[in-house]
């Protein structure tokens, strides 16, 4: 049966030239367009120079494209086999961070040596999507909402969240929580469980508040009243609001943003790059960029809905959730709708790990789209493990 299953997949999967022709090229065009926006923004941040950020952003995007094509062209059953091992590797790397991680800015979130480093929590975002999709591909639909079958996915989501909070990295913990909850909802878990989780979270707020670090508590207090410390914890968000507001409808023009160019705006090449872009390009420019993200999300939703198999559908939808969480948290953060938690804007902010993570995720979306007619049987899922 296992050989028959593999042969069936091989017959259904076209050869590489045909796969390349069947890729969703308009989707790739949108990703390239957003990246070019990032290149232009980073060029402006550097005062009209490709160094040190814009040129590296292009190189990382090219590396990401190579990874995207490689992932998209590999047979789906191989990714089914490796979903759990990839999750285990990502989890072990997160466990290793407190012991051998690189400390920066008072937090220990990276692994690496010398100038090369990466965040295992970024890898976990994609690995979590794959693992949950693998679990629900195997699980019979009638068991999805039974209590003892909910425990394994909840543990899969909870373990990396706890590790992220220990780093501490509240932004990553929030992202993992949004992705995990979204995946469980899309898998068909009864909404009453989510209601109970929200009620439990509300009751746990006093305990969570006591466990937060001083600077995290300060960020939350600053969120409610930025004016309480305008030159300290409230500086980032106040300058961000000033920059966005000063951009007006049409913006101040490329490389003409005073808040960014005169260095009033902190972290303008990473977390607050949307603020810098909005100041220069104004309301219309910000809406245009958000429209590009919306189109990418619509493409992902379209590709996910066309997938017949649970694994492919959940993987594509999970990557869409990841992208939405990134964009939503970053934009809400820099506009004062959420506390500042340090989440980059995908494909626009400078950062290698986040860029490669999203490109890998998009590769899985395209892989799901190429294999949208393939159905993986639950018994065979168990056999190929």
C-alpha positions as CSV (number, residue, x, y, z in Angstrom):
1,X,0.0,0.0,0.0
2,X,2.8,2.4,0.9
3,X,4.5,1.8,-2.5
4,X,1.1,2.3,-4.3
5,X,0.6,5.6,-2.4
6,X,4.0,6.9,-3.4
7,X,3.5,5.8,-7.0
8,X,0.1,7.7,-7.0
9,X,1.7,10.8,-5.8
10,X,4.5,10.5,-8.4
11,X,1.9,10.2,-11.1
12,X,0.0,13.2,-9.9
13,X,3.1,15.4,-9.5
14,X,4.3,16.9,-12.8
15,X,8.0,17.2,-13.6
16,X,9.9,20.3,-12.6
17,X,9.5,22.4,-15.8
18,X,5.7,21.8,-15.6
19,X,5.7,22.7,-11.9
20,X,7.5,25.9,-12.6
21,X,5.0,26.8,-15.3
22,X,2.1,26.0,-12.9
23,X,3.5,28.3,-10.1
24,X,1.3,31.2,-9.2
25,X,3.5,33.9,-10.8
26,X,1.2,36.8,-10.0
27,X,1.6,35.9,-6.3
28,X,5.4,36.0,-6.7
29,X,5.1,39.4,-8.5
30,X,3.2,40.8,-5.4
31,X,5.9,39.5,-3.1
32,X,8.6,41.1,-5.2
33,X,6.7,44.4,-5.3
34,X,6.4,44.5,-1.5
35,X,10.2,43.7,-1.2
36,X,11.0,46.5,-3.6
37,X,9.0,48.9,-1.3
38,X,11.3,47.7,1.5
39,X,14.4,48.3,-0.6
40,X,13.3,51.8,-1.4
41,X,12.5,52.5,2.3
42,X,15.8,51.1,3.5
43,X,17.6,53.2,0.8
44,X,15.8,56.3,2.2
45,X,16.6,55.3,5.8
46,X,20.3,55.2,4.9
47,X,20.2,58.7,3.5
48,X,20.2,57.7,-0.2
49,X,22.7,54.8,0.1
50,X,22.3,51.1,-0.7
51,X,24.6,50.3,2.2
52,X,24.2,49.0,4.8
53,X,20.6,47.8,4.6
54,X,19.1,47.9,1.1
55,X,21.7,45.9,-0.7
56,X,21.6,43.1,2.0
57,X,17.8,43.2,1.8
58,X,18.0,42.4,-1.9
59,X,20.5,39.6,-1.3
60,X,18.3,38.0,1.4
61,X,15.3,38.2,-0.9
62,X,17.2,36.4,-3.6
63,X,18.3,33.7,-1.1
64,X,14.7,33.5,0.0
65,X,13.5,33.0,-3.5
66,X,15.8,30.1,-4.0
67,X,14.5,28.5,-0.8
68,X,10.9,29.3,-1.9
69,X,11.4,27.5,-5.3
70,X,13.1,24.5,-3.6
71,X,10.3,24.0,-1.1
72,X,7.6,24.5,-3.7
73,X,9.0,21.8,-6.0
74,X,9.6,19.1,-3.4
75,X,6.9,16.4,-3.2
76,X,4.3,17.1,-0.5
77,X,4.5,13.6,1.1
78,X,8.2,14.4,2.0
79,X,7.0,17.5,3.9
80,X,4.4,15.4,5.7
81,X,7.1,13.0,6.8
82,X,9.3,15.8,8.1
83,X,6.7,18.0,9.8
84,X,7.1,16.6,13.3
85,X,11.0,16.3,13.1
86,X,11.1,20.0,11.9
87,X,9.0,21.0,14.9
88,X,11.2,19.0,17.3
89,X,14.3,20.6,15.9
90,X,12.8,24.1,16.2
91,X,11.7,23.4,19.8
92,X,15.2,22.1,20.8
93,X,16.8,25.2,19.3
94,X,14.5,27.4,21.3
95,X,15.3,25.4,24.4
96,X,19.0,26.0,23.7
97,X,18.7,29.7,23.5
98,X,18.9,30.5,27.2
99,X,22.0,28.4,27.5
100,X,24.1,29.2,24.4
101,X,22.2,32.1,22.9
102,X,23.5,35.5,21.9
103,X,22.4,38.3,24.1
104,X,21.4,41.7,22.5
105,X,19.5,44.6,24.0
106,X,19.0,42.8,27.3
107,X,17.3,39.7,25.7
108,X,18.7,36.4,24.7
109,X,16.8,35.4,21.5
110,X,19.4,34.4,18.9
111,X,21.7,31.5,18.2
112,X,24.9,32.0,16.2
113,X,28.6,32.5,16.0
114,X,30.4,35.7,15.2
115,X,28.4,38.0,12.9
116,X,26.0,35.2,11.8
117,X,23.0,34.7,14.0
118,X,19.3,33.6,13.7
119,X,16.2,33.4,15.8
120,X,15.0,29.9,16.4
121,X,11.6,31.3,17.2
122,X,11.2,32.5,13.6
123,X,11.8,28.9,12.4
124,X,9.2,27.7,15.0
125,X,6.4,29.8,13.3
126,X,6.6,27.7,10.1
127,X,7.4,24.5,12.0
128,X,4.3,24.9,14.1
129,X,2.1,25.4,11.1
130,X,3.5,22.2,9.5
131,X,3.1,20.1,12.7
132,X,-0.5,21.2,13.4
133,X,-1.4,20.6,9.7
134,X,0.2,17.1,10.0
135,X,-1.8,16.4,13.1
136,X,-5.1,17.4,11.7
137,X,-4.5,15.6,8.4
138,X,-4.1,12.4,10.5
139,X,-6.9,13.0,12.9
140,X,-10.4,12.0,11.9
141,X,-12.8,15.0,11.7
142,X,-15.2,13.5,14.3
143,X,-12.4,13.6,16.9
144,X,-11.3,17.3,16.3
145,X,-13.3,18.7,19.2
146,X,-13.0,15.9,21.7
147,X,-11.1,17.0,24.8
148,X,-8.3,14.4,24.8
149,X,-7.6,15.1,21.1
150,X,-7.3,18.8,21.8
151,X,-4.5,18.3,24.3
152,X,-1.7,17.5,21.9
153,X,-2.1,20.5,19.6
154,X,-2.5,22.8,22.6
155,X,0.8,21.5,24.0
156,X,2.4,22.0,20.6
157,X,1.3,25.6,20.7
158,X,1.9,26.2,24.4
159,X,5.5,24.9,24.6
160,X,7.1,27.4,22.2
161,X,5.0,30.3,23.6
162,X,6.4,29.6,27.1
163,X,9.9,29.4,25.7
164,X,9.4,32.7,23.9
165,X,8.2,34.4,27.1
166,X,11.3,33.2,28.9
167,X,13.6,34.8,26.4
168,X,11.8,37.3,26.9
169,X,10.0,37.9,23.6
170,X,6.4,39.0,24.0
171,X,6.0,39.8,20.3
172,X,6.9,36.3,19.2
173,X,4.7,34.8,21.9
174,X,1.8,36.8,20.7
175,X,2.5,35.7,17.1
176,X,2.7,32.0,18.0
177,X,-0.5,32.3,20.0
178,X,-2.4,33.9,17.1
179,X,-1.1,31.3,14.6
180,X,-1.9,28.4,16.9
181,X,-5.4,29.6,17.8
182,X,-6.1,30.3,14.2
183,X,-4.9,26.9,13.1
184,X,-7.1,25.2,15.7
185,X,-10.1,27.3,14.6
186,X,-9.5,26.4,10.9
187,X,-9.2,22.8,11.8
188,X,-12.8,22.9,13.2
189,X,-12.3,23.0,17.0
190,X,-15.5,24.0,18.7
191,X,-15.7,27.7,19.5
192,X,-16.6,27.0,23.1
193,X,-13.0,26.0,23.7
194,X,-11.9,29.4,22.5
195,X,-14.4,31.1,24.7
196,X,-13.1,29.1,27.7
197,X,-9.5,30.1,26.8
198,X,-10.4,33.8,26.6
199,X,-12.1,33.5,30.0
200,X,-9.1,31.7,31.5
201,X,-6.7,34.3,30.0
202,X,-8.7,37.2,31.6
203,X,-8.6,35.5,35.0
204,X,-4.9,34.9,34.7
205,X,-4.1,38.5,33.9
206,X,-3.0,39.5,37.4
207,X,-0.6,36.6,37.6
208,X,0.7,37.3,34.1
209,X,1.2,40.9,35.0
210,X,3.4,40.0,38.0
211,X,5.5,37.7,35.8
212,X,6.2,40.4,33.3
213,X,9.6,42.1,33.3
214,X,9.8,45.7,34.4
215,X,10.3,47.0,30.9
216,X,7.4,45.0,29.6
217,X,5.1,46.4,32.3
218,X,6.4,49.8,31.4
219,X,5.4,49.2,27.7
220,X,1.9,48.3,28.7
221,X,1.5,51.4,30.9
222,X,3.0,53.5,28.2
223,X,0.5,52.1,25.7
224,X,-2.4,53.5,27.8
225,X,-0.6,56.8,28.5
226,X,2.4,57.6,26.3
227,X,2.7,61.1,27.8
228,X,3.6,59.7,31.2
229,X,7.2,59.4,30.1
230,X,7.6,61.2,26.8
231,X,11.5,61.1,26.8
232,X,11.7,57.5,28.0
233,X,9.4,54.6,27.4
234,X,6.8,56.8,25.6
235,X,9.4,58.2,23.2
236,X,9.1,55.6,20.5
237,X,5.3,55.6,20.1
238,X,5.1,59.5,20.4
239,X,7.6,60.0,17.7
240,X,5.9,57.3,15.6
241,X,2.6,59.1,15.8
242,X,4.2,62.5,15.0
243,X,5.8,61.1,11.9
244,X,2.7,59.4,10.6
245,X,0.6,62.5,11.3
246,X,3.1,64.8,9.7
247,X,3.0,62.8,6.5
248,X,-0.6,63.9,5.9
249,X,-2.4,62.6,2.8
250,X,0.3,62.8,0.2
251,X,3.4,62.5,2.3
252,X,6.5,64.7,2.5
253,X,8.2,63.0,-0.4
254,X,10.9,60.3,-0.9
255,X,13.8,60.9,1.5
256,X,12.1,64.1,2.8
257,X,10.7,62.8,6.1
258,X,12.0,65.0,8.9
259,X,11.3,62.6,11.8
260,X,13.2,59.8,10.0
261,X,16.0,61.8,8.3
262,X,16.8,63.8,11.4
263,X,16.9,60.7,13.6
264,X,14.0,61.5,15.8
265,X,12.4,58.1,14.9
266,X,14.1,55.1,16.5
267,X,14.4,51.7,14.9
268,X,13.3,53.2,11.6
269,X,14.9,50.4,9.5
270,X,13.3,47.5,11.5
271,X,10.2,47.7,13.6
272,X,9.2,51.3,12.8
273,X,9.8,51.2,9.0
274,X,6.1,51.6,8.3
275,X,6.1,54.9,10.2
276,X,9.0,56.1,8.1
277,X,7.3,55.0,4.9
278,X,4.0,56.7,6.0
279,X,5.7,60.0,6.7
280,X,7.3,60.1,3.3
281,X,4.5,58.6,1.2
282,X,1.5,59.8,3.3
283,X,-1.9,58.2,3.8
284,X,-2.1,57.1,0.1
285,X,1.3,55.4,0.2
286,X,0.4,53.6,3.4
287,X,-2.9,52.4,2.0
288,X,-1.2,51.2,-1.2
289,X,1.3,49.2,0.8
290,X,-1.4,47.7,3.0
291,X,-3.4,46.9,-0.2
292,X,-0.4,44.9,-1.5
293,X,-0.5,42.8,1.7
294,X,-4.2,42.4,1.4
295,X,-3.8,41.1,-2.2
296,X,-1.2,38.6,-1.0
297,X,-3.5,37.4,1.8
298,X,-6.4,37.0,-0.8
299,X,-4.1,35.0,-3.1
300,X,-3.2,32.7,-0.1
301,X,-6.8,32.3,0.8
302,X,-7.7,31.5,-2.8
303,X,-4.9,28.9,-3.0
304,X,-5.9,27.4,0.4
305,X,-9.5,27.0,-0.5
306,X,-8.6,25.2,-3.7
307,X,-6.7,22.5,-1.9
308,X,-8.5,19.2,-1.5
309,X,-6.3,17.8,1.2
310,X,-6.4,18.9,4.8
311,X,-2.6,19.1,5.1
312,X,-2.2,21.4,2.1
313,X,-5.1,23.5,3.0
314,X,-4.0,24.1,6.6
315,X,-0.4,24.8,5.7
316,X,-1.4,27.4,3.2
317,X,-3.9,29.0,5.6
318,X,-1.4,28.8,8.5
319,X,1.2,30.8,6.5
320,X,-1.6,33.3,5.7
321,X,-2.3,33.6,9.4
322,X,1.4,34.2,10.1
323,X,1.6,37.0,7.5
324,X,-1.6,38.6,8.8
325,X,-0.3,38.4,12.4
326,X,3.0,40.1,11.4
327,X,1.3,42.9,9.5
328,X,-1.5,43.5,12.0
329,X,0.8,43.6,15.1
330,X,3.4,45.8,13.4
331,X,1.0,48.4,12.0
332,X,-1.1,48.4,15.2
333,X,2.1,48.8,17.3
334,X,3.5,51.8,15.4
335,X,0.1,53.5,15.3
336,X,-0.5,53.1,19.1
337,X,-3.2,50.5,18.9
338,X,-1.1,47.9,20.6
339,X,1.9,48.1,23.0
340,X,5.4,48.1,21.4
341,X,6.5,44.5,21.2
342,X,9.2,44.4,18.5
343,X,7.6,42.7,15.5
344,X,9.0,43.5,12.0
345,X,7.0,44.3,8.9
346,X,7.3,41.3,6.5
347,X,9.5,41.8,3.4
348,X,9.9,45.5,4.2
349,X,11.7,45.7,7.6
350,X,15.4,44.9,7.7
351,X,16.1,41.4,9.2
352,X,17.4,38.2,7.7
353,X,15.6,35.6,9.8
354,X,12.2,37.2,9.4
355,X,12.7,37.6,5.7
356,X,13.8,34.0,5.2
357,X,11.0,32.7,7.4
358,X,8.3,34.3,5.4
359,X,9.8,33.2,2.1
360,X,10.0,29.6,3.3
361,X,6.4,29.9,4.4
362,X,5.4,31.3,0.9
363,X,7.2,28.3,-0.6
364,X,4.9,26.0,1.4
365,X,1.9,27.9,0.1
366,X,3.0,27.4,-3.5
367,X,3.7,23.7,-2.7
368,X,0.2,23.3,-1.4
369,X,-1.2,25.0,-4.5
370,X,0.8,22.7,-6.8
371,X,-0.5,19.7,-4.9
372,X,-4.0,21.0,-4.5
373,X,-5.6,17.9,-6.1
374,X,-3.6,15.4,-4.0
375,X,-5.5,13.8,-1.1
376,X,-3.5,12.2,1.6
377,X,-5.3,9.3,3.3
378,X,-5.2,9.2,7.2
379,X,-4.0,5.6,7.2
380,X,-1.3,6.3,4.7
381,X,-0.2,9.3,6.8
382,X,0.4,6.9,9.6
383,X,2.3,4.6,7.3
384,X,4.7,7.2,5.9
385,X,5.7,8.4,9.4
